[in-house]
Amino acid sequence: MELAQPSVEIAIEKARRMYPLIQWDDPVFRNGSNQCSRNHAVAIAAEEYYMKKVTAFIGPACGLALDPVARMASHWNIPIFSSGGLYSIFSNKTDFSTLTSEAYESFVEEIGIRSTMQSNKFDEDDINVIITGFHDSVLLYAKALNETIAEKHEPTDGHYITRKLWNRTFLGYVSGDIHFNENGDKETDYTLSDFDPITMKMKTVFNFYGYRDESEALVKVGDISWPHGRKSAPRDVPLCGFAGDKCVEADS
C-alpha cells in the first residue's frame, strides 16, 4: 500500500488533465495487510460497493484474492483492472466479464518523492510490475471511460467500458506498451535473464513478446553462459543417469 497509493494518485492526476469530462471523486484505498485471501478481499470489495457505491476496482494484485472480487464485480457490472490476473482461469469471460487484466524513470522518481512525504520507506527496487500496473490500470480505465462518455453511453456500465479495451494496443505507458487480445486478456511479455560470470551481473538473453505472431515472439538478444564453458545446454539426463545406475556393468 505504501507504494500502490502514490502510484494511483499520480495516475488520477494525469487522468484529470487528460480527460476533463470525467468527474473524479477521491479514491478509496483499502490496505489488505499483505493478505492474499479470498475471504478478506471479497469482504472489502462488498463493503466498498454497498457502503460507498464505488464505480471501479483497481486490484487486488494477488491472483487468489482477485478471483472472488472479479466474480462479484462481474455480477455488479463494475469494471475491475489488475496487473495480477495472470492466471488461466481468468480467460473465462463468462465469470470474469468485467476483468481486464495491466515514462518509467520519472514515475519512479515521483513515487519516491511522494512516498517519502507520506513518511513511508522507499526503495527503488520495490517498484515492480504490480506498482506500475496500478498506475497504468487507472489510465486505461480513464481512457475507456472517456470514450464511453463521448459515445453518450452509460458511464457505470462495466461490461461496456472494459470491452472498449479489447483487441487493442496502447503505447507509451509506464509499464511499456500494453496489448489486449480479442478476449480482453493482456498479452504478457517476458524476459529471460542469465547470470554473467564475467561481469557478475544478470543480463537479458531472450525477450518474449506475447502480442507478436508465434514466429516473431521470441527474440534472442544475448548468449546463455552454460556451466564449464559449454556452448549449449547440458543433457536432460546424464549418460550414466543421476545416480550412475545406467553405467553399472553387468555381473559376470
Beta strands, then each sheet from edge to edge (+ up, - down):
strand 1: 57-58
strand 2: 80-81
strand 3: 99-100
strand 4: 169-173
strand 5: 176-179
strand 6: 190-196
strand 7: 201-208
strand 8: 218-220
sheet 1: 1+ 2+ 3+
sheet 2: 4+ 5-
sheet 3: 6+ 7- 8+
end
